[in-house]
Amino acid sequence: MTTDASRRLRADAARNSEKILRAARQAWTELGPDASLEEIARRAGVGIATLYRRFPDKAVLIRAALDQSFTEDIAPAIEQAMNDDDPRRAMVTVLDAALSLAAREHNTLAAARDAGAMTAETSARFFESLTLLAHRAQQAGLIRADLVPDDMPRIMVMLVSLLWTMDPHSDGRQRYLALVLDALSPDAASPLPAAAPPLELRRPGNWPL
């Protein structure tokens, strides 16, 4: 039987988790990917034991932080794109949202890379949606017809990798997004060489960001 006390405990636990995740993202942004769990707990206003009860290790915390970012920033963009009657604009909406998130959460992604916290589940929802949107744009003749499903995840990884070469908080990424979008246009497209098969650990849904 659920009691008022047990409901309050669950609500308190949920609030603590929320505070810890936001504190973690803030700490990584301000201090870098090596920000300690003790610092994150301090910023969240909880004890380190509370942090470990909710998130047993750094990798679990990072994955939860990425899930929070996805829910807040990527999921709404995907929903908007799916309801957009312009397939190319819909695809651009999702690409731009993902790049903007990657720029804001640059150090969170670095922490995920360092901790080996990127999993298929972390990126599968995004890449499945992006592939679907690209296919819609292909069917409408708005992007080149010779793309294969592996191309869009690889293009996204290429775009995100550019953030490591510039101030991630600048607008420099927009230049390369524009270049990629021109390359995806069917107008005057050159024939592409054959696509390379994906490595076993980098199949769609498990691409690193």
C-alpha positions in Angstrom: 0.0 0.0 0.0 1.4 3.4 -1.0 1.5 5.9 1.9 2.0 9.6 1.9 5.4 9.1 3.5 6.5 6.7 0.6 5.3 9.2 -2.0 7.2 12.0 -0.3 10.3 9.8 -0.3 10.0 9.1 -4.0 9.4 12.8 -4.7 12.4 13.8 -2.7 14.5 11.2 -4.5 13.3 12.5 -7.9 14.1 16.1 -6.9 17.6 15.0 -5.7 18.3 13.2 -9.0 17.2 16.3 -10.9 19.4 18.6 -8.9 22.4 16.2 -9.2 22.0 16.0 -13.0 21.8 19.8 -13.5 24.7 20.3 -11.1 26.8 17.7 -13.0 26.1 19.4 -16.4 26.9 22.8 -14.9 30.1 21.5 -13.3 31.3 19.9 -16.5 30.6 23.1 -18.4 32.4 25.3 -16.0 35.2 23.1 -14.7 35.7 20.6 -17.6 35.1 16.8 -17.9 37.2 16.0 -14.9 35.0 17.8 -12.4 34.8 15.5 -9.3 31.7 13.8 -8.0 32.3 15.5 -4.7 32.1 18.9 -6.4 28.9 17.9 -8.2 27.3 16.8 -4.9 28.3 20.1 -3.3 26.7 22.1 -6.1 23.6 20.0 -5.9 23.3 20.5 -2.2 23.4 16.8 -1.4 25.8 14.5 0.3 28.1 12.3 -1.7 26.3 9.3 -0.3 23.1 10.6 -1.8 24.8 11.0 -5.2 26.1 7.5 -5.1 22.7 6.1 -4.1 21.2 7.6 -7.2 24.2 7.2 -9.6 26.5 4.4 -8.5 29.4 5.6 -10.7 30.4 8.4 -13.1 29.4 6.6 -16.2 25.8 6.1 -14.9 25.7 9.8 -14.0 26.9 10.9 -17.4 24.4 8.7 -19.3 21.6 10.1 -17.2 22.8 13.7 -17.8 22.8 13.0 -21.6 19.3 11.5 -21.4 18.2 14.7 -19.6 19.8 16.8 -22.3 18.1 14.7 -25.0 14.7 15.0 -23.4 15.0 18.8 -23.0 16.7 19.7 -26.3 16.5 17.0 -28.9 13.2 15.3 -28.4 11.2 18.5 -28.9 13.2 19.2 -32.1 12.4 15.7 -33.4 8.7 16.2 -32.6 8.7 19.5 -34.4 10.5 18.0 -37.4 8.2 15.0 -37.7 5.3 17.4 -38.0 7.0 19.7 -40.5 5.6 19.4 -44.1 9.0 20.5 -45.5 11.2 17.4 -45.3 14.5 19.2 -45.8 13.8 21.8 -43.2 12.7 19.1 -40.8 16.1 17.4 -41.2 17.9 20.6 -40.8 16.0 21.3 -37.6 17.2 18.1 -36.0 20.8 18.5 -37.3 21.0 22.1 -35.9 19.4 21.1 -32.5 21.9 18.2 -32.1 24.9 20.4 -33.0 23.7 23.2 -30.7 23.4 20.6 -27.9 26.8 19.2 -28.6 28.3 22.7 -28.4 26.6 23.5 -25.1 27.3 20.0 -23.6 30.8 19.9 -25.1 32.4 18.9 -21.8 29.7 16.4 -20.9 30.4 14.6 -24.2 34.1 14.7 -23.4 33.4 13.2 -19.9 31.3 10.5 -21.7 34.1 9.8 -24.1 36.7 9.6 -21.3 34.4 7.4 -19.1 33.4 5.1 -22.0 29.8 6.1 -21.2 28.4 6.3 -24.8 26.2 3.3 -25.5 23.8 2.4 -28.3 20.9 3.6 -26.2 22.5 7.0 -25.8 22.3 7.8 -29.5 19.9 5.3 -31.0 16.8 7.5 -30.7 18.5 10.4 -32.4 20.0 8.5 -35.3 16.9 6.5 -36.0 14.9 9.8 -36.3 17.6 11.5 -38.4 17.7 8.5 -40.8 13.9 8.6 -41.1 14.0 12.3 -41.8 16.8 12.0 -44.4 14.8 9.2 -46.1 11.7 11.5 -46.3 13.8 14.3 -47.8 15.3 11.8 -50.3 11.8 10.6 -51.3 10.8 14.3 -51.9 13.9 14.8 -54.1 15.3 17.4 -51.7 18.6 15.6 -50.9 20.7 13.4 -53.0 19.3 10.0 -53.8 22.5 8.0 -53.4 22.8 8.3 -49.6 22.7 5.1 -47.6 21.6 4.7 -44.0 25.1 4.8 -42.6 25.8 8.1 -44.2 23.8 10.4 -41.9 25.3 9.1 -38.7 28.8 9.5 -40.1 28.0 13.0 -41.3 26.7 13.9 -37.9 29.9 12.5 -36.2 32.0 14.6 -38.7 30.1 17.7 -37.8 30.4 17.1 -34.0 34.1 16.4 -34.4 34.6 19.9 -35.7 33.6 21.3 -32.3 37.0 20.0 -31.0 38.8 22.3 -33.4 37.1 25.6 -32.5 35.5 27.4 -29.6 32.4 25.2 -29.2 30.4 28.2 -28.1 31.0 30.2 -31.2 28.9 30.0 -34.3 31.7 28.5 -36.4 29.8 25.2 -36.7 27.1 26.9 -38.8 29.7 27.3 -41.6 30.3 23.5 -41.8 26.6 22.7 -41.5 25.9 24.9 -44.5 28.7 23.2 -46.4 27.3 19.8 -45.6 23.8 20.8 -46.6 25.1 22.0 -49.9 26.8 18.7 -50.4 23.6 16.9 -49.7 21.7 18.8 -52.4 20.9 16.8 -55.5 21.8 19.7 -57.7 25.0 19.0 -59.6 25.8 16.1 -57.3 28.8 14.0 -58.4 28.5 10.2 -58.2 29.7 8.9 -54.8 32.2 6.1 -54.3 30.8 3.0 -52.6 30.1 3.4 -48.9 32.4 1.6 -46.5 30.8 -1.0 -44.2 30.5 0.1 -40.6 32.8 -1.3 -38.0 31.0 -3.8 -35.7 31.3 -1.4 -32.7 30.0 1.6 -34.7 26.8 0.3 -36.2 24.0 2.8 -36.5 22.6 3.5 -33.1 26.0 3.2 -31.5 27.8 6.1 -33.2 29.8 8.3 -30.8 28.9 12.0 -30.3 
